[in-house]
Amino acid sequence: MQKRHEKHGFSELVEALECDGCGARYGPADVELFCPACGPSRGTLTILYDYDRVAGQLNRRTLEANGDFSQWRYLPLLPV
Protein backbone atom coordinates (compact mmCIF):
# COMPACT_ATOMS: atom_id res chain seq x y z
CA MET A 1 0.00 0.00 0.00
CA GLN A 2 1.26 3.47 -0.91
CA LYS A 3 2.26 5.57 2.09
CA ARG A 4 1.19 9.21 2.24
CA HIS A 5 2.65 12.20 4.04
CA GLU A 6 0.53 12.68 7.15
CA LYS A 7 -0.47 16.34 6.90
CA HIS A 8 -1.71 16.58 3.30
CA GLY A 9 -1.80 13.01 2.04
CA PHE A 10 1.03 13.46 -0.49
CA SER A 11 2.56 10.34 -1.96
CA GLU A 12 5.86 9.30 -0.39
CA LEU A 13 7.31 9.73 -3.88
CA VAL A 14 6.91 13.51 -3.64
CA GLU A 15 10.30 14.94 -2.72
CA ALA A 16 9.46 18.64 -2.47
CA LEU A 17 7.27 21.49 -3.68
CA GLU A 18 9.03 24.27 -5.58
CA CYS A 19 7.68 27.79 -6.05
CA ASP A 20 7.45 28.83 -9.70
CA GLY A 21 7.91 32.47 -8.67
CA CYS A 22 10.98 32.48 -6.42
CA GLY A 23 12.30 28.91 -6.62
CA ALA A 24 11.95 28.26 -2.87
CA ARG A 25 11.53 24.59 -1.96
CA TYR A 26 9.29 23.23 0.74
CA GLY A 27 8.68 19.81 2.21
CA PRO A 28 5.38 18.18 1.22
CA ALA A 29 3.84 18.86 4.64
CA ASP A 30 5.26 22.38 5.09
CA VAL A 31 2.93 24.52 2.95
CA GLU A 32 -0.74 24.66 2.05
CA LEU A 33 -1.62 25.74 -1.50
CA PHE A 34 1.03 28.26 -2.57
CA CYS A 35 4.39 29.74 -1.62
CA PRO A 36 4.02 31.82 1.56
CA ALA A 37 6.61 34.33 0.31
CA CYS A 38 5.06 34.93 -3.13
CA GLY A 39 1.38 34.53 -2.37
CA PRO A 40 -1.31 33.06 -4.61
CA SER A 41 -0.64 35.30 -7.62
CA ARG A 42 3.00 34.20 -8.15
CA GLY A 43 3.51 31.30 -5.78
CA THR A 44 2.24 28.30 -7.72
CA LEU A 45 3.98 25.19 -6.45
CA THR A 46 5.45 22.56 -8.77
CA ILE A 47 5.59 19.03 -7.40
CA LEU A 48 9.06 17.45 -7.52
CA TYR A 49 9.27 13.68 -7.39
CA ASP A 50 12.03 11.41 -6.11
CA TYR A 51 12.53 9.66 -9.45
CA ASP A 52 14.82 6.99 -8.01
CA ARG A 53 11.97 5.90 -5.73
CA VAL A 54 9.49 6.17 -8.60
CA ALA A 55 11.66 3.86 -10.72
CA GLY A 56 11.75 1.35 -7.88
CA GLN A 57 7.98 1.25 -7.55
CA LEU A 58 6.75 1.90 -11.06
CA ASN A 59 8.63 0.16 -13.84
CA ARG A 60 7.92 -2.28 -16.66
CA ARG A 61 7.95 -5.29 -14.30
CA THR A 62 5.56 -3.75 -11.75
CA LEU A 63 3.23 -2.46 -14.47
CA GLU A 64 3.10 -5.87 -16.17
CA ALA A 65 2.37 -7.55 -12.83
CA ASN A 66 -0.43 -5.08 -12.07
CA GLY A 67 -3.70 -6.43 -13.41
CA ASP A 68 -5.39 -3.03 -13.17
CA PHE A 69 -5.37 -1.47 -16.63
CA SER A 70 -7.17 1.70 -15.57
CA GLN A 71 -5.63 5.04 -14.70
CA TRP A 72 -5.31 3.88 -11.08
CA ARG A 73 -2.30 1.71 -11.92
CA TYR A 74 -0.40 5.02 -11.93
CA LEU A 75 -1.53 5.97 -8.41
CA PRO A 76 2.06 6.32 -7.12
CA LEU A 77 2.55 9.22 -9.56
CA LEU A 78 -0.49 11.12 -8.34
CA PRO A 79 0.71 13.74 -5.87
CA VAL A 80 -2.33 13.53 -3.60
PDB file of N, CA, C and O in Angstrom:
ATOM      1  N   MET A   1       0.842  -1.193   0.000  1.00  0.00           N
ATOM      2  CA  MET A   1       0.000   0.000   0.000  1.00  0.00           C
ATOM      3  C   MET A   1       0.883   1.252   0.000  1.00  0.00           C
ATOM      4  O   MET A   1       1.892   1.307   0.704  1.00  0.00           O
ATOM      5  N   GLN A   2       0.502   2.238  -0.782  1.00  0.00           N
ATOM      6  CA  GLN A   2       1.263   3.473  -0.913  1.00  0.00           C
ATOM      7  C   GLN A   2       1.146   4.310   0.355  1.00  0.00           C
ATOM      8  O   GLN A   2       0.040   4.600   0.813  1.00  0.00           O
ATOM      9  N   LYS A   3       2.278   4.696   0.917  1.00  0.00           N
ATOM     10  CA  LYS A   3       2.258   5.568   2.090  1.00  0.00           C
ATOM     11  C   LYS A   3       2.042   7.006   1.650  1.00  0.00           C
ATOM     12  O   LYS A   3       2.402   7.383   0.535  1.00  0.00           O
ATOM     13  N   ARG A   4       1.457   7.800   2.523  1.00  0.00           N
ATOM     14  CA  ARG A   4       1.188   9.206   2.240  1.00  0.00           C
ATOM     15  C   ARG A   4       1.766  10.057   3.362  1.00  0.00           C
ATOM     16  O   ARG A   4       1.809   9.634   4.517  1.00  0.00           O
ATOM     17  N   HIS A   5       2.213  11.272   3.008  1.00  0.00           N
ATOM     18  CA  HIS A   5       2.650  12.200   4.040  1.00  0.00           C
ATOM     19  C   HIS A   5       1.439  12.534   4.899  1.00  0.00           C
ATOM     20  O   HIS A   5       0.343  12.753   4.382  1.00  0.00           O
ATOM     21  N   GLU A   6       1.642  12.570   6.223  1.00  0.00           N
ATOM     22  CA  GLU A   6       0.526  12.682   7.151  1.00  0.00           C
ATOM     23  C   GLU A   6      -0.321  13.938   6.988  1.00  0.00           C
ATOM     24  O   GLU A   6      -1.549  13.849   6.982  1.00  0.00           O
ATOM     25  N   LYS A   7       0.300  15.099   6.855  1.00  0.00           N
ATOM     26  CA  LYS A   7      -0.471  16.338   6.895  1.00  0.00           C
ATOM     27  C   LYS A   7      -1.397  16.504   5.698  1.00  0.00           C
ATOM     28  O   LYS A   7      -2.570  16.829   5.879  1.00  0.00           O
ATOM     29  N   HIS A   8      -0.908  16.292   4.489  1.00  0.00           N
ATOM     30  CA  HIS A   8      -1.706  16.577   3.300  1.00  0.00           C
ATOM     31  C   HIS A   8      -2.004  15.356   2.445  1.00  0.00           C
ATOM     32  O   HIS A   8      -2.693  15.480   1.432  1.00  0.00           O
ATOM     33  N   GLY A   9      -1.519  14.206   2.813  1.00  0.00           N
ATOM     34  CA  GLY A   9      -1.798  13.011   2.035  1.00  0.00           C
ATOM     35  C   GLY A   9      -0.972  12.881   0.771  1.00  0.00           C
ATOM     36  O   GLY A   9      -1.360  12.149  -0.140  1.00  0.00           O
ATOM     37  N   PHE A  10       0.169  13.577   0.689  1.00  0.00           N
ATOM     38  CA  PHE A  10       1.031  13.456  -0.488  1.00  0.00           C
ATOM     39  C   PHE A  10       1.653  12.067  -0.552  1.00  0.00           C
ATOM     40  O   PHE A  10       1.937  11.453   0.476  1.00  0.00           O
ATOM     41  N   SER A  11       1.855  11.590  -1.747  1.00  0.00           N
ATOM     42  CA  SER A  11       2.557  10.336  -1.963  1.00  0.00           C
ATOM     43  C   SER A  11       3.961  10.433  -1.383  1.00  0.00           C
ATOM     44  O   SER A  11       4.560  11.509  -1.378  1.00  0.00           O
ATOM     45  N   GLU A  12       4.489   9.314  -0.893  1.00  0.00           N
ATOM     46  CA  GLU A  12       5.862   9.298  -0.387  1.00  0.00           C
ATOM     47  C   GLU A  12       6.871   9.539  -1.504  1.00  0.00           C
ATOM     48  O   GLU A  12       8.049   9.770  -1.231  1.00  0.00           O
ATOM     49  N   LEU A  13       6.429   9.490  -2.744  1.00  0.00           N
ATOM     50  CA  LEU A  13       7.314   9.732  -3.878  1.00  0.00           C
ATOM     51  C   LEU A  13       7.521  11.218  -4.151  1.00  0.00           C
ATOM     52  O   LEU A  13       8.381  11.588  -4.950  1.00  0.00           O
ATOM     53  N   VAL A  14       6.738  12.070  -3.492  1.00  0.00           N
ATOM     54  CA  VAL A  14       6.908  13.515  -3.638  1.00  0.00           C
ATOM     55  C   VAL A  14       8.088  13.936  -2.771  1.00  0.00           C
ATOM     56  O   VAL A  14       8.086  13.742  -1.555  1.00  0.00           O
ATOM     57  N   GLU A  15       9.088  14.514  -3.414  1.00  0.00           N
ATOM     58  CA  GLU A  15      10.297  14.938  -2.716  1.00  0.00           C
ATOM     59  C   GLU A  15      10.150  16.336  -2.132  1.00  0.00           C
ATOM     60  O   GLU A  15      10.546  16.580  -0.993  1.00  0.00           O
ATOM     61  N   ALA A  16       9.580  17.253  -2.909  1.00  0.00           N
ATOM     62  CA  ALA A  16       9.459  18.638  -2.471  1.00  0.00           C
ATOM     63  C   ALA A  16       8.443  19.362  -3.336  1.00  0.00           C
ATOM     64  O   ALA A  16       7.987  18.850  -4.359  1.00  0.00           O
ATOM     65  N   LEU A  17       8.100  20.571  -2.900  1.00  0.00           N
ATOM     66  CA  LEU A  17       7.270  21.485  -3.675  1.00  0.00           C
ATOM     67  C   LEU A  17       8.124  22.711  -3.946  1.00  0.00           C
ATOM     68  O   LEU A  17       8.730  23.264  -3.029  1.00  0.00           O
ATOM     69  N   GLU A  18       8.174  23.142  -5.207  1.00  0.00           N
ATOM     70  CA  GLU A  18       9.028  24.270  -5.581  1.00  0.00           C
ATOM     71  C   GLU A  18       8.173  25.406  -6.130  1.00  0.00           C
ATOM     72  O   GLU A  18       7.315  25.199  -6.988  1.00  0.00           O
ATOM     73  N   CYS A  19       8.423  26.617  -5.616  1.00  0.00           N
ATOM     74  CA  CYS A  19       7.683  27.794  -6.051  1.00  0.00           C
ATOM     75  C   CYS A  19       8.123  28.198  -7.453  1.00  0.00           C
ATOM     76  O   CYS A  19       9.316  28.334  -7.726  1.00  0.00           O
ATOM     77  N   ASP A  20       7.151  28.390  -8.337  1.00  0.00           N
ATOM     78  CA  ASP A  20       7.450  28.828  -9.699  1.00  0.00           C
ATOM     79  C   ASP A  20       7.906  30.284  -9.731  1.00  0.00           C
ATOM     80  O   ASP A  20       8.578  30.699 -10.676  1.00  0.00           O
ATOM     81  N   GLY A  21       7.550  31.063  -8.711  1.00  0.00           N
ATOM     82  CA  GLY A  21       7.912  32.470  -8.672  1.00  0.00           C
ATOM     83  C   GLY A  21       9.321  32.731  -8.191  1.00  0.00           C
ATOM     84  O   GLY A  21      10.086  33.432  -8.853  1.00  0.00           O
ATOM     85  N   CYS A  22       9.677  32.169  -7.032  1.00  0.00           N
ATOM     86  CA  CYS A  22      10.975  32.483  -6.423  1.00  0.00           C
ATOM     87  C   CYS A  22      11.923  31.296  -6.349  1.00  0.00           C
ATOM     88  O   CYS A  22      13.098  31.473  -6.028  1.00  0.00           O
ATOM     89  N   GLY A  23      11.443  30.092  -6.638  1.00  0.00           N
ATOM     90  CA  GLY A  23      12.298  28.913  -6.615  1.00  0.00           C
ATOM     91  C   GLY A  23      12.488  28.288  -5.243  1.00  0.00           C
ATOM     92  O   GLY A  23      13.229  27.314  -5.107  1.00  0.00           O
ATOM     93  N   ALA A  24      11.830  28.833  -4.220  1.00  0.00           N
ATOM     94  CA  ALA A  24      11.952  28.260  -2.874  1.00  0.00           C
ATOM     95  C   ALA A  24      11.382  26.847  -2.870  1.00  0.00           C
ATOM     96  O   ALA A  24      10.412  26.552  -3.568  1.00  0.00           O
ATOM     97  N   ARG A  25      12.000  25.979  -2.074  1.00  0.00           N
ATOM     98  CA  ARG A  25      11.532  24.594  -1.958  1.00  0.00           C
ATOM     99  C   ARG A  25      10.993  24.352  -0.556  1.00  0.00           C
ATOM    100  O   ARG A  25      11.508  24.866   0.436  1.00  0.00           O
ATOM    101  N   TYR A  26       9.946  23.557  -0.516  1.00  0.00           N
ATOM    102  CA  TYR A  26       9.287  23.228   0.744  1.00  0.00           C
ATOM    103  C   TYR A  26       9.060  21.728   0.805  1.00  0.00           C
ATOM    104  O   TYR A  26       8.910  21.066  -0.222  1.00  0.00           O
ATOM    105  N   GLY A  27       9.036  21.204   2.018  1.00  0.00           N
ATOM    106  CA  GLY A  27       8.678  19.808   2.213  1.00  0.00           C
ATOM    107  C   GLY A  27       7.197  19.624   1.924  1.00  0.00           C
ATOM    108  O   GLY A  27       6.431  20.582   2.023  1.00  0.00           O
ATOM    109  N   PRO A  28       6.780  18.423   1.571  1.00  0.00           N
ATOM    110  CA  PRO A  28       5.378  18.182   1.219  1.00  0.00           C
ATOM    111  C   PRO A  28       4.379  18.570   2.308  1.00  0.00           C
ATOM    112  O   PRO A  28       3.239  18.909   1.992  1.00  0.00           O
ATOM    113  N   ALA A  29       4.770  18.530   3.559  1.00  0.00           N
ATOM    114  CA  ALA A  29       3.843  18.860   4.643  1.00  0.00           C
ATOM    115  C   ALA A  29       4.039  20.275   5.176  1.00  0.00           C
ATOM    116  O   ALA A  29       3.409  20.650   6.165  1.00  0.00           O
ATOM    117  N   ASP A  30       4.907  21.074   4.534  1.00  0.00           N
ATOM    118  CA  ASP A  30       5.263  22.381   5.085  1.00  0.00           C
ATOM    119  C   ASP A  30       4.425  23.548   4.590  1.00  0.00           C
ATOM    120  O   ASP A  30       4.437  24.606   5.220  1.00  0.00           O
ATOM    121  N   VAL A  31       3.709  23.403   3.503  1.00  0.00           N
ATOM    122  CA  VAL A  31       2.932  24.516   2.950  1.00  0.00           C
ATOM    123  C   VAL A  31       1.529  24.040   2.589  1.00  0.00           C
ATOM    124  O   VAL A  31       1.273  22.841   2.478  1.00  0.00           O
ATOM    125  N   GLU A  32       0.637  24.991   2.408  1.00  0.00           N
ATOM    126  CA  GLU A  32      -0.740  24.659   2.049  1.00  0.00           C
ATOM    127  C   GLU A  32      -0.916  24.622   0.534  1.00  0.00           C
ATOM    128  O   GLU A  32      -0.710  23.576  -0.080  1.00  0.00           O
ATOM    129  N   LEU A  33      -1.294  25.746  -0.079  1.00  0.00           N
ATOM    130  CA  LEU A  33      -1.625  25.743  -1.502  1.00  0.00           C
ATOM    131  C   LEU A  33      -0.656  26.514  -2.374  1.00  0.00           C
ATOM    132  O   LEU A  33      -0.609  26.293  -3.584  1.00  0.00           O
ATOM    133  N   PHE A  34       0.124  27.422  -1.783  1.00  0.00           N
ATOM    134  CA  PHE A  34       1.025  28.263  -2.565  1.00  0.00           C
ATOM    135  C   PHE A  34       2.195  28.694  -1.700  1.00  0.00           C
ATOM    136  O   PHE A  34       2.183  28.497  -0.485  1.00  0.00           O
ATOM    137  N   CYS A  35       3.199  29.280  -2.324  1.00  0.00           N
ATOM    138  CA  CYS A  35       4.390  29.743  -1.620  1.00  0.00           C
ATOM    139  C   CYS A  35       4.014  30.875  -0.667  1.00  0.00           C
ATOM    140  O   CYS A  35       3.402  31.853  -1.095  1.00  0.00           O
ATOM    141  N   PRO A  36       4.367  30.766   0.618  1.00  0.00           N
ATOM    142  CA  PRO A  36       4.021  31.819   1.561  1.00  0.00           C
ATOM    143  C   PRO A  36       4.721  33.149   1.258  1.00  0.00           C
ATOM    144  O   PRO A  36       4.201  34.210   1.603  1.00  0.00           O
ATOM    145  N   ALA A  37       5.885  33.103   0.621  1.00  0.00           N
ATOM    146  CA  ALA A  37       6.614  34.335   0.308  1.00  0.00           C
ATOM    147  C   ALA A  37       6.021  35.059  -0.901  1.00  0.00           C
ATOM    148  O   ALA A  37       6.001  36.290  -0.931  1.00  0.00           O
ATOM    149  N   CYS A  38       5.546  34.326  -1.882  1.00  0.00           N
ATOM    150  CA  CYS A  38       5.056  34.928  -3.134  1.00  0.00           C
ATOM    151  C   CYS A  38       3.549  35.141  -3.166  1.00  0.00           C
ATOM    152  O   CYS A  38       3.056  35.980  -3.920  1.00  0.00           O
ATOM    153  N   GLY A  39       2.825  34.397  -2.366  1.00  0.00           N
ATOM    154  CA  GLY A  39       1.376  34.527  -2.369  1.00  0.00           C
ATOM    155  C   GLY A  39       0.737  33.805  -3.543  1.00  0.00           C
ATOM    156  O   GLY A  39       1.430  33.231  -4.384  1.00  0.00           O
ATOM    157  N   PRO A  40      -0.594  33.837  -3.595  1.00  0.00           N
ATOM    158  CA  PRO A  40      -1.308  33.063  -4.609  1.00  0.00           C
ATOM    159  C   PRO A  40      -1.122  33.553  -6.044  1.00  0.00           C
ATOM    160  O   PRO A  40      -1.307  32.773  -6.978  1.00  0.00           O
ATOM    161  N   SER A  41      -0.764  34.813  -6.244  1.00  0.00           N
ATOM    162  CA  SER A  41      -0.644  35.305  -7.617  1.00  0.00           C
ATOM    163  C   SER A  41       0.633  34.838  -8.307  1.00  0.00           C
ATOM    164  O   SER A  41       0.638  34.664  -9.526  1.00  0.00           O
ATOM    165  N   ARG A  42       1.727  34.628  -7.551  1.00  0.00           N
ATOM    166  CA  ARG A  42       2.995  34.201  -8.153  1.00  0.00           C
ATOM    167  C   ARG A  42       3.517  32.891  -7.583  1.00  0.00           C
ATOM    168  O   ARG A  42       4.463  32.319  -8.124  1.00  0.00           O
ATOM    169  N   GLY A  43       2.931  32.418  -6.523  1.00  0.00           N
ATOM    170  CA  GLY A  43       3.511  31.304  -5.784  1.00  0.00           C
ATOM    171  C   GLY A  43       2.982  29.924  -6.086  1.00  0.00           C
ATOM    172  O   GLY A  43       2.854  29.102  -5.179  1.00  0.00           O
ATOM    173  N   THR A  44       2.669  29.647  -7.346  1.00  0.00           N
ATOM    174  CA  THR A  44       2.235  28.303  -7.720  1.00  0.00           C
ATOM    175  C   THR A  44       3.352  27.312  -7.416  1.00  0.00           C
ATOM    176  O   THR A  44       4.520  27.576  -7.699  1.00  0.00           O
ATOM    177  N   LEU A  45       2.991  26.187  -6.848  1.00  0.00           N
ATOM    178  CA  LEU A  45       3.984  25.185  -6.453  1.00  0.00           C
ATOM    179  C   LEU A  45       4.025  24.033  -7.453  1.00  0.00           C
ATOM    180  O   LEU A  45       2.993  23.462  -7.806  1.00  0.00           O
ATOM    181  N   THR A  46       5.226  23.705  -7.899  1.00  0.00           N
ATOM    182  CA  THR A  46       5.449  22.556  -8.768  1.00  0.00           C
ATOM    183  C   THR A  46       5.847  21.372  -7.901  1.00  0.00           C
ATOM    184  O   THR A  46       6.667  21.512  -6.994  1.00  0.00           O
ATOM    185  N   ILE A  47       5.279  20.227  -8.172  1.00  0.00           N
ATOM    186  CA  ILE A  47       5.587  19.025  -7.401  1.00  0.00           C
ATOM    187  C   ILE A  47       6.829  18.374  -7.981  1.00  0.00           C
ATOM    188  O   ILE A  47       6.900  18.112  -9.182  1.00  0.00           O
ATOM    189  N   LEU A  48       7.811  18.113  -7.120  1.00  0.00           N
ATOM    190  CA  LEU A  48       9.055  17.454  -7.523  1.00  0.00           C
ATOM    191  C   LEU A  48       9.056  16.042  -6.949  1.00  0.00           C
ATOM    192  O   LEU A  48       8.858  15.846  -5.750  1.00  0.00           O
ATOM    193  N   TYR A  49       9.277  15.076  -7.807  1.00  0.00           N
ATOM    194  CA  TYR A  49       9.270  13.675  -7.394  1.00  0.00           C
ATOM    195  C   TYR A  49      10.683  13.160  -7.149  1.00  0.00           C
ATOM    196  O   TYR A  49      11.650  13.668  -7.716  1.00  0.00           O
ATOM    197  N   ASP A  50      10.787  12.149  -6.302  1.00  0.00           N
ATOM    198  CA  ASP A  50      12.031  11.409  -6.106  1.00  0.00           C
ATOM    199  C   ASP A  50      12.021  10.302  -7.166  1.00  0.00           C
ATOM    200  O   ASP A  50      11.466   9.224  -6.947  1.00  0.00           O
ATOM    201  N   TYR A  51      12.635  10.581  -8.305  1.00  0.00           N
ATOM    202  CA  TYR A  51      12.529   9.665  -9.446  1.00  0.00           C
ATOM    203  C   TYR A  51      13.239   8.335  -9.223  1.00  0.00           C
ATOM    204  O   TYR A  51      12.889   7.347  -9.870  1.00  0.00           O
ATOM    205  N   ASP A  52      14.213   8.277  -8.338  1.00  0.00           N
ATOM    206  CA  ASP A  52      14.819   6.986  -8.012  1.00  0.00           C
ATOM    207  C   ASP A  52      13.799   6.090  -7.319  1.00  0.00           C
ATOM    208  O   ASP A  52      13.720   4.895  -7.603  1.00  0.00           O
ATOM    209  N   ARG A  53      13.019   6.670  -6.411  1.00  0.00           N
ATOM    210  CA  ARG A  53      11.971   5.898  -5.734  1.00  0.00           C
ATOM    211  C   ARG A  53      10.855   5.529  -6.708  1.00  0.00           C
ATOM    212  O   ARG A  53      10.312   4.426  -6.654  1.00  0.00           O
ATOM    213  N   VAL A  54      10.517   6.463  -7.599  1.00  0.00           N
ATOM    214  CA  VAL A  54       9.487   6.175  -8.604  1.00  0.00           C
ATOM    215  C   VAL A  54       9.908   4.968  -9.435  1.00  0.00           C
ATOM    216  O   VAL A  54       9.112   4.057  -9.660  1.00  0.00           O
ATOM    217  N   ALA A  55      11.158   4.962  -9.889  1.00  0.00           N
ATOM    218  CA  ALA A  55      11.661   3.863 -10.722  1.00  0.00           C
ATOM    219  C   ALA A  55      11.620   2.534  -9.978  1.00  0.00           C
ATOM    220  O   ALA A  55      11.423   1.487 -10.594  1.00  0.00           O
ATOM    221  N   GLY A  56      11.802   2.566  -8.666  1.00  0.00           N
ATOM    222  CA  GLY A  56      11.751   1.345  -7.884  1.00  0.00           C
ATOM    223  C   GLY A  56      10.342   0.800  -7.713  1.00  0.00           C
ATOM    224  O   GLY A  56      10.156  -0.403  -7.530  1.00  0.00           O
ATOM    225  N   GLN A  57       9.358   1.675  -7.771  1.00  0.00           N
ATOM    226  CA  GLN A  57       7.975   1.251  -7.545  1.00  0.00           C
ATOM    227  C   GLN A  57       7.137   1.157  -8.812  1.00  0.00           C
ATOM    228  O   GLN A  57       6.132   0.447  -8.846  1.00  0.00           O
ATOM    229  N   LEU A  58       7.547   1.870  -9.845  1.00  0.00           N
ATOM    230  CA  LEU A  58       6.750   1.903 -11.065  1.00  0.00           C
ATOM    231  C   LEU A  58       7.678   1.715 -12.258  1.00  0.00           C
ATOM    232  O   LEU A  58       8.288   2.665 -12.749  1.00  0.00           O
ATOM    233  N   ASN A  59       7.768   0.480 -12.707  1.00  0.00           N
ATOM    234  CA  ASN A  59       8.634   0.159 -13.840  1.00  0.00           C
ATOM    235  C   ASN A  59       7.926  -0.898 -14.693  1.00  0.00           C
ATOM    236  O   ASN A  59       6.812  -1.313 -14.374  1.00  0.00           O
ATOM    237  N   ARG A  60       8.556  -1.317 -15.745  1.00  0.00           N
ATOM    238  CA  ARG A  60       7.918  -2.281 -16.656  1.00  0.00           C
ATOM    239  C   ARG A  60       7.461  -3.535 -15.907  1.00  0.00           C
ATOM    240  O   ARG A  60       6.352  -4.018 -16.135  1.00  0.00           O
ATOM    241  N   ARG A  61       8.291  -4.059 -15.028  1.00  0.00           N
ATOM    242  CA  ARG A  61       7.953  -5.286 -14.300  1.00  0.00           C
ATOM    243  C   ARG A  61       6.721  -5.083 -13.414  1.00  0.00           C
ATOM    244  O   ARG A  61       5.810  -5.911 -13.417  1.00  0.00           O
ATOM    245  N   THR A  62       6.693  -3.976 -12.650  1.00  0.00           N
ATOM    246  CA  THR A  62       5.559  -3.750 -11.753  1.00  0.00           C
ATOM    247  C   THR A  62       4.284  -3.440 -12.528  1.00  0.00           C
ATOM    248  O   THR A  62       3.193  -3.826 -12.108  1.00  0.00           O
ATOM    249  N   LEU A  63       4.414  -2.743 -13.663  1.00  0.00           N
ATOM    250  CA  LEU A  63       3.228  -2.459 -14.475  1.00  0.00           C
ATOM    251  C   LEU A  63       2.678  -3.731 -15.110  1.00  0.00           C
ATOM    252  O   LEU A  63       1.462  -3.911 -15.177  1.00  0.00           O
ATOM    253  N   GLU A  64       3.557  -4.613 -15.576  1.00  0.00           N
ATOM    254  CA  GLU A  64       3.099  -5.871 -16.169  1.00  0.00           C
ATOM    255  C   GLU A  64       2.439  -6.767 -15.129  1.00  0.00           C
ATOM    256  O   GLU A  64       1.497  -7.493 -15.442  1.00  0.00           O
ATOM    257  N   ALA A  65       2.929  -6.718 -13.895  1.00  0.00           N
ATOM    258  CA  ALA A  65       2.371  -7.545 -12.829  1.00  0.00           C
ATOM    259  C   ALA A  65       1.050  -6.991 -12.300  1.00  0.00           C
ATOM    260  O   ALA A  65       0.278  -7.716 -11.674  1.00  0.00           O
ATOM    261  N   ASN A  66       0.792  -5.718 -12.549  1.00  0.00           N
ATOM    262  CA  ASN A  66      -0.425  -5.077 -12.067  1.00  0.00           C
ATOM    263  C   ASN A  66      -1.565  -5.379 -13.037  1.00  0.00           C
ATOM    264  O   ASN A  66      -1.512  -4.986 -14.203  1.00  0.00           O
ATOM    265  N   GLY A  67      -2.581  -6.068 -12.563  1.00  0.00           N
ATOM    266  CA  GLY A  67      -3.705  -6.433 -13.414  1.00  0.00           C
ATOM    267  C   GLY A  67      -4.691  -5.298 -13.653  1.00  0.00           C
ATOM    268  O   GLY A  67      -5.625  -5.452 -14.440  1.00  0.00           O
ATOM    269  N   ASP A  68      -4.502  -4.176 -12.997  1.00  0.00           N
ATOM    270  CA  ASP A  68      -5.394  -3.028 -13.169  1.00  0.00           C
ATOM    271  C   ASP A  68      -4.935  -2.223 -14.379  1.00  0.00           C
ATOM    272  O   ASP A  68      -3.849  -1.644 -14.363  1.00  0.00           O
ATOM    273  N   PHE A  69      -5.740  -2.182 -15.410  1.00  0.00           N
ATOM    274  CA  PHE A  69      -5.370  -1.468 -16.630  1.00  0.00           C
ATOM    275  C   PHE A  69      -6.022  -0.089 -16.714  1.00  0.00           C
ATOM    276  O   PHE A  69      -6.032   0.541 -17.771  1.00  0.00           O
ATOM    277  N   SER A  70      -6.561   0.364 -15.597  1.00  0.00           N
ATOM    278  CA  SER A  70      -7.166   1.696 -15.572  1.00  0.00           C
ATOM    279  C   SER A  70      -6.106   2.734 -15.185  1.00  0.00           C
ATOM    280  O   SER A  70      -4.939   2.405 -14.975  1.00  0.00           O
ATOM    281  N   GLN A  71      -6.535   3.965 -15.099  1.00  0.00           N
ATOM    282  CA  GLN A  71      -5.627   5.039 -14.701  1.00  0.00           C
ATOM    283  C   GLN A  71      -5.063   4.829 -13.304  1.00  0.00           C
ATOM    284  O   GLN A  71      -4.014   5.385 -12.981  1.00  0.00           O
ATOM    285  N   TRP A  72      -5.729   4.042 -12.468  1.00  0.00           N
ATOM    286  CA  TRP A  72      -5.310   3.876 -11.080  1.00  0.00           C
ATOM    287  C   TRP A  72      -4.022   3.071 -10.943  1.00  0.00           C
ATOM    288  O   TRP A  72      -3.425   3.052  -9.867  1.00  0.00           O
ATOM    289  N   ARG A  73      -3.586   2.412 -12.001  1.00  0.00           N
ATOM    290  CA  ARG A  73      -2.303   1.711 -11.922  1.00  0.00           C
ATOM    291  C   ARG A  73      -1.160   2.703 -11.750  1.00  0.00           C
ATOM    292  O   ARG A  73      -0.061   2.326 -11.343  1.00  0.00           O
ATOM    293  N   TYR A  74      -1.419   3.971 -12.060  1.00  0.00           N
ATOM    294  CA  TYR A  74      -0.403   5.019 -11.931  1.00  0.00           C
ATOM    295  C   TYR A  74      -0.562   5.817 -10.636  1.00  0.00           C
ATOM    296  O   TYR A  74      -0.022   6.917 -10.521  1.00  0.00           O
ATOM    297  N   LEU A  75      -1.287   5.283  -9.676  1.00  0.00           N
ATOM    298  CA  LEU A  75      -1.530   5.972  -8.409  1.00  0.00           C
ATOM    299  C   LEU A  75      -0.263   6.502  -7.747  1.00  0.00           C
ATOM    300  O   LEU A  75      -0.299   7.609  -7.209  1.00  0.00           O
ATOM    301  N   PRO A  76       0.859   5.776  -7.755  1.00  0.00           N
ATOM    302  CA  PRO A  76       2.060   6.323  -7.115  1.00  0.00           C
ATOM    303  C   PRO A  76       2.519   7.659  -7.702  1.00  0.00           C
ATOM    304  O   PRO A  76       3.215   8.419  -7.028  1.00  0.00           O
ATOM    305  N   LEU A  77       2.142   7.952  -8.940  1.00  0.00           N
ATOM    306  CA  LEU A  77       2.549   9.217  -9.555  1.00  0.00           C
ATOM    307  C   LEU A  77       1.595  10.360  -9.256  1.00  0.00           C
ATOM    308  O   LEU A  77       1.908  11.516  -9.542  1.00  0.00           O
ATOM    309  N   LEU A  78       0.439  10.056  -8.685  1.00  0.00           N
ATOM    310  CA  LEU A  78      -0.490  11.124  -8.341  1.00  0.00           C
ATOM    311  C   LEU A  78      -0.014  11.771  -7.046  1.00  0.00           C
ATOM    312  O   LEU A  78       0.222  11.073  -6.059  1.00  0.00           O
ATOM    313  N   PRO A  79       0.128  13.088  -7.035  1.00  0.00           N
ATOM    314  CA  PRO A  79       0.708  13.745  -5.867  1.00  0.00           C
ATOM    315  C   PRO A  79      -0.157  13.668  -4.623  1.00  0.00           C
ATOM    316  O   PRO A  79       0.371  13.670  -3.511  1.00  0.00           O
ATOM    317  N   VAL A  80      -1.457  13.603  -4.777  1.00  0.00           N
ATOM    318  CA  VAL A  80      -2.330  13.532  -3.601  1.00  0.00           C
ATOM    319  C   VAL A  80      -3.333  12.423  -3.761  1.00  0.00           C
ATOM    320  O   VAL A  80      -4.158  12.204  -2.873  1.00  0.00           O
TER     321      VAL A  80
END
